[in-house]
Amino acid sequence: MVAAFLTALDGPKGGDGIVVLGATNRPDALDPAIRRAGRLEREIEVGVPNAEDRTQILQVHLGKVRHILSEEEQRELARKCHGYVGADLRALCTSAARNALRAGKEAVDLQSCLAAAGQIPPSALKELLVEVPHVRWEDIGGYHSTKEALKEAVEWPMRYAWAFEAMRMEAPKGVLLYGPPGCSKTMMAKAVATETEMNFISIKGPELFSKYVGDSERAVRDVFRKARTAAPCVVFFDEVDALGASRESEGGGVSSRVLAQLLAEMDGIGAATAGSTTRHVVVLGATNRPQALDSALVRPGRFDRLVHVPLPDADARLAIFERQLSRMRAAPDVLASSLVPQTAGYSGAEVVMVCREAALLAIREALGAKKEAEPCATPAHFERALQTVKPRITPETARFYEDFERSLQPG
């Protein structure tokens, strides 16, 4: 079959007035002979429409139904439809019209369209596990300087594109979060995606390794292909040191090949410049072992920014305690301010664990009482919880990260 097709392709000449057009969803599956010069030599990628394209497509299909969406509402709807292709948008408008009809409305409104969007999965993302996180900055207690560093690196290029254009400045391609375990690095990455309305792909470094030759490198390529499809997108590599360990220490093998592929992909994604949010892909990495990373990974143009996420200070612990106490039933004499001095050296996760342990003790006590009563955490429960949950990060470990941060500073 392939041989016959190749023979037929070699037949028509330019003067015959015959042009052969082919279409496929899987170009990599084609025989290389079909794609060589003289056959199907010109390749045009018809990608997933960006926000501006989606707005224009929506306007075409909304023009076929009675609607009351303003231009701003149409743009808002288009921004929320990441990964939608033309057929999806047509189906969305049809479904929105049905929703409006069922609700007895005379015209399609934004609410009808948003309800329809929840019923129609985007075709471009059906094969992806893309998360749209709902973590806000206010969900993370404290860490004001760390949050500001992330906002400058990721949010600013999206929100203030005109300023970057005026300075002819590219946004950072990657940001590395490093620090002790349990200090909200993953939550911060999700908050970045939420605040910038970007999709979120989370990968744990070891997940990409395979025992079969070439599969690990292919997995890295697939992650970035998916990210470009889902753009604007944050790709978060947790335990990135598993992928980017120094080649001197690893001594070659699959780890070196995976690192080389990761470096190539980061070089190829292209940072967003002014206003070009349509293919904006930002790489965030998190590690507890920044010293183990290959130097090529942390040079400018890859992980441009290295952000230290330290153990929470007193203000951060106070914010975490206040947030946790607001969610649970606690006695009035349980004061966050009294718990802060007792948790010096605790990570954010350990502070949360103290509250959970106190809540569990209160539940046990309530269930063990002869008369059923609603559980309520008291200062005694928190005292016992503090005896159970101890800090695991030693002062020496915390100082190591501080020394590493100082080593990055000029002079």
C-alpha positions in Angstrom: 0.0 0.0 0.0 2.7 2.5 1.0 4.8 1.6 -2.1 1.8 2.2 -4.4 1.1 5.5 -2.7 4.7 6.6 -3.1 4.7 5.7 -6.8 1.5 7.7 -7.3 3.1 10.7 -5.5 6.1 10.5 -7.8 3.8 10.6 -10.8 2.3 14.1 -10.9 4.6 16.9 -12.0 4.3 20.6 -11.5 3.0 21.2 -15.0 0.2 18.6 -14.6 -2.0 21.0 -12.6 -2.3 18.4 -9.8 -1.6 19.2 -6.2 -1.7 16.5 -3.5 -3.0 17.6 -0.1 -2.9 15.3 3.0 -4.3 15.7 6.4 -3.4 13.8 9.6 -3.7 14.0 13.4 -0.5 11.8 13.7 2.3 13.1 11.5 4.9 11.1 13.4 3.2 7.9 12.4 3.7 8.5 8.7 6.4 6.7 6.8 9.4 9.1 6.5 9.5 8.4 2.7 6.1 10.1 2.4 7.4 13.3 4.0 10.7 13.7 2.0 11.4 16.3 -0.6 9.4 15.8 -3.8 6.4 14.2 -2.1 4.5 15.8 0.8 7.4 18.2 1.4 5.5 21.2 2.8 4.1 20.7 6.2 1.6 23.2 7.8 0.6 22.7 11.4 -3.0 23.6 12.1 -2.7 24.1 15.8 -5.2 24.6 18.6 -6.7 28.1 18.3 -5.4 30.7 20.8 -7.6 33.0 22.8 -8.0 35.6 20.0 -8.8 32.9 17.4 -11.3 31.4 19.8 -13.0 34.7 20.1 -13.4 35.1 16.4 -14.7 31.5 16.0 -17.2 32.1 18.8 -18.4 35.2 17.1 -19.1 33.2 14.0 -21.1 30.5 15.7 -22.9 32.9 18.1 -24.0 34.8 15.1 -26.1 31.8 14.2 -28.1 31.9 17.5 -29.9 34.7 19.4 -27.6 35.9 22.1 -27.0 38.8 24.4 -23.3 38.4 25.1 -21.3 41.6 25.0 -17.9 41.7 23.3 -16.2 41.5 26.7 -18.2 38.5 27.7 -17.3 36.8 24.4 -13.6 37.4 25.1 -14.0 36.2 28.7 -15.7 33.0 27.4 -12.9 32.5 24.9 -10.2 32.9 27.6 -11.9 30.1 29.7 -12.0 27.7 26.7 -8.4 26.4 26.8 -7.9 23.6 24.4 -11.1 24.1 22.5 -11.0 23.6 18.7 -13.5 25.0 16.2 -15.8 21.9 16.5 -15.9 22.2 20.3 -16.9 25.9 20.1 -19.6 25.1 17.6 -20.9 22.4 20.0 -20.7 24.8 22.9 -22.9 27.4 21.1 -25.4 24.7 20.2 -25.5 23.3 23.7 -25.8 26.9 25.2 -28.8 27.5 22.9 -30.4 24.3 24.3 -29.6 25.4 27.9 -31.2 28.8 27.3 -34.3 27.1 25.7 -34.7 24.8 28.7 -34.4 27.7 31.1 -37.1 29.6 29.3 -34.7 32.4 28.2 -35.3 34.3 25.0 -31.5 34.5 24.2 -28.3 32.8 25.0 -26.4 34.5 27.8 -22.9 34.0 29.4 -24.4 31.7 32.1 -25.8 29.4 29.4 -22.4 29.3 27.7 -20.4 28.6 30.8 -22.8 25.7 31.7 -22.3 24.3 28.2 -18.6 24.6 28.6 -18.7 22.4 31.7 -20.4 19.7 29.6 -18.1 19.7 26.6 -14.5 18.5 27.2 -11.9 20.3 25.0 -10.7 18.0 22.2 -7.1 19.1 22.4 -6.9 18.1 26.1 -8.8 14.8 26.1 -5.6 12.8 26.3 -4.1 15.1 28.9 -4.3 15.2 32.7 -4.3 18.9 32.8 -5.4 20.5 36.1 -7.0 23.9 36.6 -6.0 24.5 40.2 -8.0 26.6 42.6 -5.3 27.7 45.1 -5.1 31.4 45.8 -2.2 33.3 47.3 -4.3 34.0 50.4 -4.6 30.2 50.9 -0.9 30.2 51.7 0.0 31.8 55.0 3.0 34.1 55.1 5.9 33.9 52.7 5.4 37.4 51.4 8.9 37.8 49.8 8.7 34.4 48.2 5.2 35.2 46.7 6.5 38.5 45.4 9.4 36.8 43.7 7.0 34.3 42.0 4.7 37.1 40.9 7.5 39.1 39.3 8.7 36.0 37.4 5.4 34.6 36.2 2.5 36.9 36.8 4.1 40.2 35.7 4.9 39.0 32.1 1.3 38.0 31.7 -0.4 41.0 33.4 2.0 43.7 32.4 3.0 42.6 28.9 3.2 46.2 27.7 6.0 46.9 30.2 8.1 44.0 29.0 7.5 45.0 25.4 8.7 48.5 26.1 11.9 47.1 27.6 12.3 44.5 24.9 12.5 41.9 27.7 11.6 38.2 27.7 10.0 36.6 30.6 11.8 33.9 32.5 11.4 30.4 31.1 11.7 28.6 34.4 11.7 29.2 38.1 13.2 26.8 40.6 11.7 26.6 44.1 14.1 25.1 46.6 14.0 24.6 50.4 13.1 22.1 53.1 10.3 19.6 52.6 6.8 20.6 53.7 7.1 24.3 53.0 4.3 24.7 50.4 6.4 24.6 47.2 3.7 22.7 45.4 0.9 25.0 46.7 2.8 28.0 45.5 3.2 26.5 42.0 -0.6 25.9 41.9 -1.3 29.4 43.1 0.8 30.8 40.3 -1.3 28.9 37.8 -4.5 30.0 39.4 -3.7 33.6 39.7 -2.6 33.8 36.1 -5.5 31.6 34.8 -3.1 29.1 33.4 -3.5 25.3 33.1 -1.3 23.2 35.3 0.6 20.0 34.6 2.2 18.4 37.6 5.0 15.8 37.1 7.0 14.0 39.7 10.5 13.5 38.4 10.7 9.7 38.9 7.4 9.2 37.0 9.2 9.8 33.7 11.7 7.1 34.0 11.2 3.8 32.1 13.2 0.6 31.8 12.8 0.7 28.0 15.4 2.6 25.9 14.0 5.8 24.6 10.8 5.8 26.5 12.0 8.2 29.2 13.1 10.8 26.7 9.8 10.4 24.8 7.9 11.0 28.0 9.7 14.3 28.5 8.9 15.3 24.9 5.3 14.4 25.5 5.0 16.6 28.6 6.2 19.6 26.7 4.0 18.8 23.7 1.0 18.6 26.0 2.0 21.9 27.7 2.2 23.7 24.3 -1.2 22.3 23.5 -2.7 23.4 26.8 -0.9 26.8 26.8 -0.9 29.1 28.6 0.4 26.4 30.9 2.5 25.9 34.0 4.6 22.7 33.9 5.6 21.8 37.5 8.3 19.3 38.0 8.3 18.1 41.6 11.5 16.5 42.8 13.2 17.9 39.7 16.6 16.7 41.0 15.5 13.2 39.9 15.6 14.5 36.3 18.3 17.1 36.5 20.9 15.5 38.7 24.5 16.5 37.8 25.9 14.4 35.0 29.2 14.2 36.8 27.6 12.3 39.7 25.3 10.2 37.5 28.0 9.1 35.1 25.9 8.8 32.0 23.1 6.4 31.1 19.4 7.1 31.0 19.6 10.0 33.5 22.0 11.9 31.3 19.8 11.3 28.2 16.7 12.5 30.1 18.5 15.6 31.3 19.7 16.3 27.8 16.1 16.0 26.5 14.8 18.3 29.3 17.4 20.9 28.5 16.5 20.8 24.8 12.8 21.2 25.5 13.4 24.1 27.9 15.5 25.8 25.2 12.7 25.2 22.7 9.6 26.4 24.5 10.4 30.1 24.1 9.5 32.5 26.8 6.5 34.7 26.3 7.3 38.2 25.2 4.9 41.1 25.4 1.4 40.2 24.7 2.2 36.7 23.4 0.4 34.7 26.0 -1.1 32.3 23.4 1.8 29.8 23.6 3.1 30.8 27.0 4.6 27.8 28.8 6.4 28.4 32.2 8.4 25.6 33.8 8.5 25.5 37.6 10.7 23.1 39.5 10.8 22.1 43.1 13.7 20.4 44.9 15.0 19.7 48.4 18.5 19.1 46.9 19.5 22.2 44.9 23.1 21.3 45.1 22.5 18.1 43.2 21.2 19.8 40.1 23.3 19.9 36.9 24.8 23.4 36.4 23.4 23.5 32.8 19.9 23.3 34.2 20.2 26.4 36.5 21.9 28.7 34.1 20.1 31.7 32.6 17.7 30.8 29.9 16.5 27.7 31.7 15.8 28.0 35.4 16.3 31.8 35.3 15.1 32.4 38.8 16.0 30.4 41.9 13.6 31.1 44.8 14.3 30.0 48.3 11.2 28.7 50.2 12.4 28.6 53.8 10.8 27.3 57.0 7.9 29.6 57.9 8.8 32.4 60.2 6.6 33.5 63.1 4.3 35.6 60.9 3.8 32.8 58.5 3.1 30.3 61.2 0.6 32.7 62.8 -1.2 33.0 59.4 -1.3 29.2 59.0 -2.6 28.6 62.5 -5.3 31.3 62.1 -6.4 29.8 58.8 -6.5 26.3 60.2 -8.4 27.3 63.4 -11.0 29.2 61.3 -11.8 25.9 59.6 -12.2 23.7 62.7 -14.2 23.9 65.9 -11.9 25.1 68.5 -12.5 26.5 72.0 -12.3 30.3 72.4 -9.2 30.1 74.5 -7.2 28.3 71.7 -5.1 31.3 70.5 -3.0 31.1 67.4 -0.6 33.6 68.9 0.1 31.3 71.8 0.9 28.4 69.5 3.4 30.3 67.4 6.3 30.4 69.9 5.9 26.6 70.5 6.4 25.8 66.8 9.7 27.4 66.0 11.5 25.3 63.4 8.2 23.6 62.2 7.5 23.4 58.5 4.1 24.5 57.1 3.0 20.9 56.7 4.0 20.2 60.3 2.0 23.2 61.6 -1.0 21.9 59.7 -0.4 18.4 61.2 -0.5 19.9 64.7 -4.0 21.2 64.0 -5.1 17.9 62.5 -3.7 15.9 65.4 -5.5 18.2 67.9 -8.8 17.8 66.0 -8.4 14.0 66.0 -7.8 14.0 69.7 -11.0 16.0 70.2 -12.9 13.6 68.0 -11.6 10.6 70.0 -12.6 12.3 73.2 -16.1 13.1 72.0 -16.7 9.6 70.7 -15.5 8.1 73.9 -17.8 10.2 76.1 -21.0 8.6 77.5 -23.1 11.4 76.2 -22.7 12.3 72.5 -21.2 15.7 72.1 -19.8 17.7 69.3 -16.0 17.5 69.3 -14.2 20.8 70.1 -10.4 21.2 70.2 -9.1 22.7 73.5 -5.7 24.0 74.5 -5.1 20.6 76.2 -5.6 18.9 72.8 -3.1 21.2 71.2 -0.5 20.6 74.0 -0.8 16.9 73.4 -0.6 17.4 69.6 2.6 19.4 70.0 4.1 16.5 72.0 3.2 14.1 69.2 4.2 16.2 66.2 7.9 17.2 66.3 9.9 19.2 63.8 11.9 17.0 61.4 14.0 19.8 59.9 17.2 20.2 61.9 18.7 23.7 62.4 21.8 22.4 60.4 19.5 21.6 57.4 17.8 25.0 57.6 21.2 26.7 57.7 22.3 24.7 54.6 19.5 26.3 52.5 20.3 29.7 53.8 24.0 29.3 53.0 23.0 28.0 49.5 20.9 31.1 49.0 23.8 33.4 50.0 26.2 31.5 47.6 23.9 32.6 44.7 24.2 36.3 45.6 26.8 38.3 43.7 29.9 39.4 45.6 
